[in-house]
Amino acid sequence: MASSILISAGGTGGGIYPALAVAEALRRLAPEVALHYVGSVGGMEDKLVPRTLVDSYTAVYAGPVHSVGLARTLASLAKIAVGSVQAIALLLRLKPQVMFMTGGFATLPVAAACWLLRIPIVIFLPDIEPALTIKVISRLARLVLTATVDSVGYFPKTKTVRDIGYPLRAELMKATRDAGVAHFKLDPTRTTLLVTGGSRGSRNINEAIGDIVSSLIADGWQIIHVSGELDAPQVMARRDVLSESEKQHYQVYSYLHDDMGLAQAAADLVVSRAGASTLGEYPFFGLPSILIPLSFAWRYQRTNAQWLVSRDAALLIEDDKVKTDLLPAIRQLVSDPAKLAAMHTAASVLARPEAADLIATAVLSMSAALH
């Protein structure tokens, strides 16, 4: 059995949370194995990775290189070069048997160092379509694991690719509807709408909800709105001008971490972007969704959204139509309980709660084979 496994993921929650789910499974299945997490300097992973879960946490320099302009690309390449040197020094000290990664630019220097030192790389692709980082690193990887079978075709047939499902954290999977209702002090007689723009928030969604919040409350909804830290002051300011009775049914949070599972368990419908977590978390809770793909995020959010829409688990609204189309879409769903129930069933069918253990087992099997 391997004595040391390196985990790397960063950038957004869509890459970080699957990595944490697999780290939990590795810790549970092989407590004797040392887990070392590598993120990027200034990355949000620094706040999200529990130091009690991993044996060490290190940040190296990295930066985005896709769709950021020439000047920033050049600066990022310089950071990646420095980060690669940092990663090589770290790997020589830790001597991991395997690297497990889920994507994000934070993984580029670490993967480059692993390739130079001949340390096998296992990739988990959390989205359906691989972004640039995973496309590049997959050429160096020994094994690629995917959240859905639809992802397999994006990789060369010569590459070992396995469809395995989207890994979920244990704390999230413990959440129940009753616990969520109690935690957020919700009114059990009202339907609950969860609104989130993803780990970084969405100004467009935040503004659209602000425009229609009074109408939603009048229609019988209560709302849990996760605004993202950047827009939280503006969203709270709009909440402050509501009547006291309206405020009782409208909760605003800048970010939910451990509580996010409870929010999803309590919700009857979610309005959100279409990041990677939609492929695993919404199916687990059987949560019908209205998805608004980020218009400039490669194609991956649109591909994720279309995958759920094609399976009758979600509706899609274009980003430039959200302010006009969101309220009618919500009202149409609530007026058709059979449609909402069918979406719940369709989402639930897609759930694969065993994915974290399967991925951890694959990583451990590779490290054992190399021992």
C-alpha positions as CSV (number, residue, x, y, z in Angstrom):
1,M,0.0,0.0,0.0
2,A,1.2,3.5,-0.8
3,S,2.4,5.6,2.1
4,S,1.8,9.0,0.4
5,I,-0.8,10.4,-2.1
6,L,-0.7,13.9,-3.5
7,I,-4.1,15.7,-4.1
8,S,-4.3,18.8,-6.2
9,A,-7.3,20.9,-7.1
10,G,-8.2,24.6,-7.1
11,G,-9.8,27.6,-8.7
12,T,-13.5,27.0,-8.0
13,G,-15.6,24.8,-5.8
14,G,-16.4,22.6,-8.8
15,G,-12.8,21.2,-8.6
16,I,-12.2,21.5,-4.9
17,Y,-15.2,19.8,-3.5
18,P,-14.8,16.5,-5.5
19,A,-11.2,16.4,-4.4
20,L,-12.3,16.8,-0.7
21,A,-14.8,14.0,-1.2
22,V,-12.2,11.7,-2.5
23,A,-9.8,12.7,0.3
24,E,-12.4,11.8,2.8
25,A,-12.9,8.4,1.2
26,L,-9.1,7.8,1.1
27,R,-8.9,8.7,4.7
28,R,-11.7,6.3,5.6
29,L,-10.5,3.4,3.4
30,A,-6.8,3.7,4.0
31,P,-6.1,5.7,7.2
32,E,-2.4,4.8,7.2
33,V,-1.8,6.6,3.9
34,A,-0.5,10.2,4.1
35,L,-2.5,12.7,2.1
36,H,-0.8,15.9,0.9
37,Y,-2.9,18.7,-0.7
38,V,-1.4,21.2,-3.1
39,G,-3.3,24.3,-4.1
40,S,-2.4,27.6,-5.6
41,V,-1.2,30.8,-3.9
42,G,-4.2,32.9,-3.1
43,G,-6.7,30.2,-4.2
44,M,-10.0,29.7,-2.5
45,E,-8.9,26.1,-1.7
46,D,-6.8,27.5,1.1
47,K,-10.0,28.3,3.0
48,L,-11.9,25.2,2.1
49,V,-9.4,22.3,2.7
50,P,-9.7,21.1,6.3
51,R,-6.3,20.8,7.8
52,T,-7.6,17.9,9.9
53,L,-8.3,16.0,6.7
54,V,-4.9,16.1,5.1
55,D,-1.4,15.7,6.5
56,S,-0.1,18.8,4.8
57,Y,-1.3,21.7,2.7
58,T,1.1,23.6,0.4
59,A,0.3,26.4,-2.1
60,V,2.4,26.9,-5.2
61,Y,2.3,29.7,-7.8
62,A,0.0,29.2,-10.8
63,G,-2.3,31.2,-13.0
64,P,-5.0,30.9,-15.7
65,V,-3.9,30.7,-19.3
66,H,-7.2,30.4,-21.2
67,S,-9.3,33.4,-22.4
68,V,-7.4,35.9,-20.1
69,G,-5.5,38.0,-22.6
70,L,-1.9,38.0,-23.7
71,A,-0.5,40.0,-20.7
72,R,-2.1,37.8,-18.1
73,T,-1.3,34.7,-20.0
74,L,2.4,35.6,-20.0
75,A,2.3,36.4,-16.3
76,S,0.5,33.1,-15.6
77,L,3.2,31.2,-17.6
78,A,5.9,32.8,-15.5
79,K,3.9,31.8,-12.3
80,I,3.5,28.2,-13.6
81,A,7.3,28.0,-14.2
82,V,8.0,29.1,-10.7
83,G,5.2,26.8,-9.3
84,S,6.7,23.9,-11.2
85,V,10.1,24.4,-9.5
86,Q,8.3,24.7,-6.1
87,A,6.3,21.5,-6.9
88,I,9.5,19.5,-7.8
89,A,11.1,20.4,-4.5
90,L,7.9,19.4,-2.7
91,L,7.6,16.1,-4.5
92,L,11.3,15.2,-3.8
93,R,10.6,15.8,-0.2
94,L,7.2,14.0,0.1
95,K,7.9,11.2,-2.4
96,P,4.2,10.5,-3.2
97,Q,3.4,7.3,-5.1
98,V,0.4,8.8,-7.0
99,M,-1.0,12.3,-7.8
100,F,-4.8,12.7,-7.8
101,M,-6.3,15.8,-9.4
102,T,-9.6,17.3,-10.5
103,G,-8.6,20.3,-12.5
104,G,-8.1,24.0,-12.2
105,F,-5.0,25.9,-13.1
106,A,-3.5,25.2,-9.7
107,T,-2.8,21.7,-10.9
108,L,-0.7,22.6,-13.9
109,P,2.7,23.1,-12.2
110,V,2.1,20.1,-9.9
111,A,1.2,17.8,-12.9
112,A,4.3,19.0,-14.8
113,A,6.5,18.2,-11.8
114,C,4.9,14.7,-11.4
115,W,5.5,14.0,-15.1
116,L,9.1,15.0,-14.8
117,L,9.6,12.8,-11.8
118,R,7.6,9.9,-13.3
119,I,4.9,10.0,-10.6
120,P,1.6,8.6,-12.1
121,I,-1.3,11.0,-12.4
122,V,-5.0,10.0,-11.9
123,I,-7.4,12.7,-13.2
124,F,-11.1,13.0,-12.2
125,L,-13.0,15.2,-14.7
126,P,-15.9,16.8,-12.7
127,D,-17.5,18.5,-15.7
128,I,-18.7,16.6,-18.8
129,E,-16.4,18.5,-21.3
130,P,-12.8,18.8,-20.3
131,A,-11.4,22.4,-20.1
132,L,-8.0,23.3,-21.3
133,T,-6.1,22.3,-18.1
134,I,-7.4,18.7,-18.1
135,K,-7.0,18.4,-21.8
136,V,-3.3,19.1,-21.4
137,I,-2.7,17.1,-18.3
138,S,-4.7,14.1,-19.6
139,R,-1.9,13.5,-22.1
140,L,0.4,12.9,-19.1
141,A,-2.1,10.9,-17.0
142,R,-2.1,7.2,-16.3
143,L,-5.9,7.1,-15.7
144,V,-8.8,9.4,-16.4
145,L,-12.0,9.0,-14.4
146,T,-15.2,10.8,-15.5
147,A,-18.5,11.9,-13.8
148,T,-20.6,10.7,-16.8
149,V,-20.2,8.3,-19.7
150,D,-20.7,11.2,-22.1
151,S,-17.2,12.5,-21.2
152,V,-15.3,9.4,-22.4
153,G,-15.5,10.4,-26.0
154,Y,-13.5,13.6,-25.4
155,F,-10.3,11.6,-24.8
156,P,-8.2,9.5,-27.2
157,K,-9.1,5.9,-27.4
158,T,-5.6,5.0,-26.5
159,K,-6.2,6.7,-23.1
160,T,-7.6,4.6,-20.2
161,V,-10.8,6.4,-19.3
162,R,-13.5,5.1,-16.9
163,D,-17.0,6.5,-16.2
164,I,-17.3,6.4,-12.4
165,G,-19.7,9.2,-11.2
166,Y,-19.4,12.4,-9.3
167,P,-17.9,12.1,-5.7
168,L,-19.8,13.8,-2.8
169,R,-18.6,14.7,0.6
170,A,-19.9,12.6,3.5
171,E,-21.3,15.7,5.3
172,L,-23.4,16.7,2.3
173,M,-24.8,13.1,1.9
174,K,-26.0,13.1,5.6
175,A,-28.3,16.1,5.0
176,T,-32.0,15.4,5.1
177,R,-35.0,17.6,4.3
178,D,-36.2,17.8,7.9
179,A,-32.7,18.7,9.1
180,G,-32.5,21.4,6.4
181,V,-35.9,22.9,7.3
182,A,-34.9,23.0,10.9
183,H,-31.4,24.4,10.3
184,F,-32.7,27.3,8.2
185,K,-35.8,27.8,10.2
186,L,-38.0,27.4,7.2
187,D,-41.8,27.5,7.0
188,P,-42.9,23.9,6.2
189,T,-46.1,25.2,4.5
190,R,-44.1,27.1,1.8
191,T,-42.2,25.9,-1.1
192,T,-38.4,26.6,-0.9
193,L,-36.3,28.1,-3.7
194,L,-32.5,27.8,-3.5
195,V,-30.6,30.4,-5.5
196,T,-26.8,30.2,-6.0
197,G,-24.3,31.5,-8.5
198,G,-21.7,28.9,-7.7
199,S,-18.6,29.3,-5.6
200,R,-17.9,32.8,-7.0
201,G,-21.4,34.0,-7.2
202,S,-23.3,35.5,-10.2
203,R,-24.2,39.2,-10.5
204,N,-26.7,38.5,-13.2
205,I,-28.6,35.9,-11.2
206,N,-28.4,38.1,-8.0
207,E,-29.9,41.1,-9.8
208,A,-32.6,39.0,-11.4
209,I,-33.6,37.5,-8.1
210,G,-33.6,41.0,-6.5
211,D,-36.0,42.1,-9.2
212,I,-38.6,39.3,-8.5
213,V,-38.1,38.4,-4.9
214,S,-41.3,40.2,-3.8
215,S,-43.3,38.4,-6.5
216,L,-41.8,35.1,-5.5
217,I,-42.7,35.6,-1.8
218,A,-46.2,36.7,-2.8
219,D,-46.5,33.4,-4.8
220,G,-45.8,31.4,-1.7
221,W,-42.0,30.8,-2.0
222,Q,-39.4,31.2,0.7
223,I,-35.9,31.7,-0.6
224,I,-32.3,30.8,0.4
225,H,-30.1,33.0,-1.7
226,V,-26.3,32.3,-1.8
227,S,-25.0,35.5,-3.3
228,G,-21.2,35.0,-3.4
229,E,-19.0,37.3,-1.3
230,L,-18.5,39.9,-4.0
231,D,-22.1,40.9,-4.3
232,A,-23.3,40.1,-0.8
233,P,-23.4,43.8,0.3
234,Q,-25.6,44.8,-2.7
235,V,-27.9,41.8,-2.2
236,M,-28.3,42.5,1.5
237,A,-29.0,46.2,0.7
238,R,-31.9,45.1,-1.5
239,R,-33.2,42.8,1.2
240,D,-33.1,45.6,3.7
241,V,-35.7,47.6,1.8
242,L,-38.2,44.7,1.9
243,S,-41.1,44.6,4.3
244,E,-40.6,42.8,7.6
245,S,-42.9,40.0,6.5
246,E,-41.0,39.6,3.3
247,K,-37.7,39.4,5.1
248,Q,-38.9,36.4,7.1
249,H,-39.1,34.4,3.9
250,Y,-35.8,35.6,2.2
251,Q,-32.5,34.5,3.6
252,V,-29.2,35.8,2.1
253,Y,-25.8,34.2,2.6
254,S,-22.6,35.2,1.0
255,Y,-21.4,31.6,1.0
256,L,-22.4,28.2,2.3
257,H,-19.8,25.5,2.9
258,D,-20.9,22.8,5.4
259,D,-24.5,24.0,5.2
260,M,-24.9,23.6,1.5
261,G,-26.2,20.1,1.7
262,L,-28.8,21.1,4.1
263,A,-29.9,23.9,1.8
264,Q,-30.2,21.5,-1.1
265,A,-32.0,18.9,0.9
266,A,-34.6,21.5,2.0
267,A,-35.2,23.0,-1.4
268,D,-38.0,22.2,-3.9
269,L,-36.2,23.9,-6.8
270,V,-32.8,25.4,-7.4
271,V,-31.8,28.3,-9.7
272,S,-28.1,28.3,-10.4
273,R,-25.2,28.3,-12.8
274,A,-24.2,25.0,-14.3
275,G,-20.9,24.2,-12.7
276,A,-19.6,20.7,-12.1
277,S,-21.4,20.2,-8.8
278,T,-24.8,20.2,-10.6
279,L,-23.9,16.8,-12.0
280,G,-23.6,15.2,-8.6
281,E,-25.3,17.2,-5.9
282,Y,-28.6,17.9,-7.6
283,P,-29.1,14.3,-8.6
284,F,-28.3,13.1,-5.1
285,F,-31.1,15.3,-3.7
286,G,-33.4,14.7,-6.6
287,L,-33.4,18.5,-7.0
288,P,-35.1,20.0,-10.0
289,S,-33.1,22.9,-11.4
290,I,-33.3,26.0,-13.6
291,L,-29.8,26.3,-15.0
292,I,-28.3,29.5,-16.3
293,P,-24.9,28.6,-17.9
294,L,-22.1,31.2,-17.6
295,S,-21.9,32.6,-21.1
296,F,-18.1,33.0,-21.2
297,A,-17.0,29.8,-19.3
298,W,-15.6,27.8,-22.2
299,R,-18.5,25.5,-23.2
300,Y,-18.5,23.4,-20.1
301,Q,-21.4,25.0,-18.2
302,R,-23.6,24.8,-21.3
303,T,-22.6,21.1,-21.8
304,N,-23.4,20.3,-18.2
305,A,-26.8,22.1,-18.3
306,Q,-27.7,20.4,-21.6
307,W,-26.9,17.0,-20.1
308,L,-29.4,17.5,-17.3
309,V,-32.0,19.1,-19.6
310,S,-31.8,16.2,-22.0
311,R,-32.6,13.9,-19.1
312,D,-35.6,15.9,-18.1
313,A,-34.0,17.0,-14.8
314,A,-33.5,20.7,-15.5
315,L,-34.6,23.7,-17.6
316,L,-32.1,26.0,-19.3
317,I,-32.4,29.8,-19.5
318,E,-29.8,31.8,-21.4
319,D,-27.7,34.3,-19.4
320,D,-29.0,37.3,-21.3
321,K,-32.6,36.2,-20.8
322,V,-32.6,35.5,-17.1
323,K,-34.2,38.8,-16.1
324,T,-37.2,38.4,-18.4
325,D,-37.6,34.6,-18.4
326,L,-36.8,33.5,-14.8
327,L,-40.1,34.4,-13.1
328,P,-42.3,32.9,-15.8
329,A,-40.2,29.7,-15.8
330,I,-40.6,29.4,-12.0
331,R,-44.3,30.1,-12.2
332,Q,-44.8,27.5,-14.9
333,L,-43.1,24.8,-12.9
334,V,-45.0,25.5,-9.7
335,S,-48.3,25.5,-11.6
336,D,-47.5,22.0,-12.9
337,P,-46.8,19.8,-9.9
338,A,-46.6,16.7,-12.1
339,K,-43.8,18.3,-14.1
340,L,-41.8,19.2,-11.0
341,A,-42.3,15.7,-9.6
342,A,-41.1,14.2,-12.8
343,M,-38.0,16.4,-12.8
344,H,-37.3,15.2,-9.2
345,T,-37.5,11.6,-10.3
346,A,-35.4,12.2,-13.4
347,A,-32.7,13.8,-11.3
348,S,-32.7,11.1,-8.7
349,V,-32.1,8.4,-11.3
350,L,-28.8,10.0,-12.1
351,A,-27.4,9.8,-8.5
352,R,-24.3,7.8,-7.9
353,P,-23.5,8.1,-4.2
354,E,-20.8,5.5,-4.3
355,A,-18.5,7.5,-6.6
356,A,-16.1,8.8,-3.9
357,D,-15.3,5.3,-2.7
358,L,-14.9,4.0,-6.2
359,I,-12.5,6.8,-7.1
360,A,-10.5,6.3,-3.9
361,T,-10.3,2.6,-4.6
362,A,-9.0,3.3,-8.1
363,V,-6.3,5.6,-6.7
364,L,-5.3,3.2,-4.0
365,S,-5.2,0.3,-6.5
366,M,-2.8,2.2,-8.7
367,S,-0.5,3.1,-5.8
368,A,-0.5,-0.5,-4.6
369,A,0.4,-1.8,-8.0
370,L,3.4,0.5,-8.0
371,H,4.6,-0.5,-4.6
